[in-house]
Amino acid sequence: MLTSTRRLRTAVSIYGADADKGDRKRPERELRRVTRRLRAVRDLDVLLKALKTATTEGGGTWLIVPPTSGCHPPIVRRPRSATSG
């Protein structure tokens, strides 16, 4: 769906060029909003897959580092062990 919204935004910008800017403003804004939400869902899906892989393949303890801004998902990584450099 994320690809579809990107393609739709491109089509609106190409074929909507002849339309009044005021007529395009709301649909373009809504498409940007939908795209942002779909990106957030995709990021969470990737995070869940990483967590599942970590627990089934790697075992051990993993850290979930909170994002520094609202637009990025948390970072999942294995902490360094005391013996590794």
Stockholm file with secondary structure:
# STOCKHOLM 1.0

chainA/1-85         MLTSTRRLRTAVSIYGADADKGDRKRPERELRRVTRRLRAVRDLDVLLKALKTATTEGGGTWLIVPPTSGCHPPIVRRPRSATSG
#=GR chainA/1-85 SS CHHHHHHHHHHHHHHTTTSCHHHHHHHHHHHHHHHHHHHHHHHHHHHHHHHHHIIIIICSCCEEECCSSTTSCCEEECCCCTTCC
#=GC SS_cons        CHHHHHHHHHHHHHHTTTSCHHHHHHHHHHHHHHHHHHHHHHHHHHHHHHHHHIIIIICSCCEEECCSSTTSCCEEECCCCTTCC
//
